[in-house]
Amino acid sequence: MKPALIFSAASLCAFLSACGGGDDMPKAQFAQNQDIWMALGGDAKAPAAVAKVVDDAAAGLLADPKEAPYFAVVGKPGHDSVDRLKACLRLQFNAVLGGPYTYPGPVTADNTTVQCEDMVAAHKDLGIPGCVFDQFMVDLAAVMKQDGVPDATINRVAPTLVGLKGDIVSKTPVYLGPNTAANCQS
């Protein structure tokens, strides 16, 4: 090895150690999906792609007569604002898609830093029935496809997202409005 190369490698190691190095570097919570993150453009482009999907999914969620009643609490004391809801969903999707993020964690929303809650805490008093969760998953997959996410990517992340059902769905669901009661089988 050439002396200049050895010096450069040693300098890089010293720099990383002095700056907190490898231990403080962000790590992917879902490392198995890092290739998805890179396919979406990595740190340079993937967050914007995720933001578009989250914004489109949130708009659909808040407008859907079956799903929206469960989010009517958004903006009321003790519940997320729309900005915080989107910021936390972005963080979660950035993590699930293999980016160097961890969910739950801090986000900036409404011009302040807030802590996202885990899925159990975020949904504990909403009474969400299984069919509403299932509808959201169908709608989310459609939004992802519409926003250009390849089917293979949707199919790879779907099990992770569907795996959250037990944390989101209430053991004592509340049927809000005729659309949820009439359409729920779970």
Secondary structure as UniProt FT lines:
FT   HELIX           3..18
FT   TURN            19..20
FT   HELIX           21..24
FT   TURN            29..30
FT   HELIX           31..33
FT   HELIX           34..39
FT   TURN            40..41
FT   HELIX           42..63
FT   TURN            65..67
FT   HELIX           68..71
FT   TURN            72..75
FT   TURN            77..78
FT   HELIX           82..96
FT   TURN            97..98
FT   STRAND          106..109
FT   TURN            110..111
FT   STRAND          112..115
FT   HELIX           119..123
FT   TURN            124..125
FT   HELIX           130..146
FT   TURN            147..148
FT   HELIX           151..162
FT   TURN            163..164
FT   HELIX           165..168
FT   HELIX           177..183
//
